[in-house]
């Protein structure tokens, strides 16, 4: 395989990964905006869980070093275990 072909396939692969990421991100955002029968969005529920868990951790004398990563991981965990597809 020539160097030009290799670069072409790498670029195609990169574009495919970006499109997949964007598609998955859009699905996740749609899921965040979904509301239950009480008109409470998944985003509001996740923020509630994050706040409660963060307060429990801090009140117990612990520190969350990487809060943004913690929030992302918690949201991802809940999303991946959700039974409703966006």
C-alpha positions in Angstrom: 0.0 0.0 0.0 1.4 3.4 -1.0 1.8 6.2 1.4 -1.0 8.2 -0.3 -3.4 5.2 0.0 -2.5 4.9 3.7 -3.2 8.6 4.3 -6.4 8.3 2.4 -7.6 5.4 4.5 -6.5 7.1 7.7 -8.5 10.2 6.7 -11.6 8.1 5.9 -11.3 6.3 9.2 -11.0 9.7 11.0 -14.1 11.0 9.3 -16.0 7.9 10.1 -15.0 8.1 13.8 -16.0 11.8 14.0 -19.4 11.1 12.3 -20.0 8.2 14.8 -19.1 10.4 17.7 -21.3 13.2 16.5 -24.2 10.8 15.9 -23.8 9.2 19.4 -23.5 12.7 20.9 -26.8 13.8 19.3 -28.6 10.7 20.5 -27.3 11.3 24.0 -28.4 15.0 23.9 -31.9 13.9 22.7 -32.0 11.5 25.6 -31.0 14.2 28.0 -34.0 16.3 26.8 -36.5 13.5 27.1 -39.1 14.0 29.9 -41.0 11.6 32.0 -44.7 11.7 32.7 -44.0 14.4 35.4 -42.3 16.6 32.8 -38.9 16.1 34.4 -36.1 15.8 31.9 -33.3 13.2 32.2 -30.9 16.1 32.4 -32.6 17.4 35.5 -32.6 13.9 37.1 -28.9 13.5 36.4 -28.1 16.9 37.8 -30.1 16.0 40.9 -28.1 12.7 41.3 -24.8 14.5 40.8 -25.6 17.1 43.4 -26.8 14.6 45.9 -23.8 12.2 45.5 -21.3 15.1 45.5 -22.8 16.4 48.8 -22.7 13.0 50.3 -19.0 12.6 49.3 -18.1 16.0 50.6 -20.0 15.7 53.8 -18.1 12.4 54.4 -14.8 14.3 54.2 -13.8 13.1 50.8 -12.9 15.1 47.7 -13.8 14.4 44.1 -10.6 15.4 42.3 -11.9 15.5 38.7 -15.5 16.7 39.1 -16.2 17.1 35.3 -15.0 13.6 34.7 -17.1 12.4 37.6 -20.2 14.1 36.2 -19.6 12.7 32.7 -19.0 9.2 34.0 -22.2 9.3 36.1 -24.3 10.6 33.2 -22.8 7.9 31.0 -23.6 5.2 33.5 -27.2 6.3 33.8 -27.6 6.7 30.0 -26.1 3.3 29.3 -28.4 1.6 31.8 -31.5 3.4 30.7 -34.2 1.2 29.2 -35.6 4.0 27.0 -33.9 4.8 23.7 -33.9 8.4 22.5 
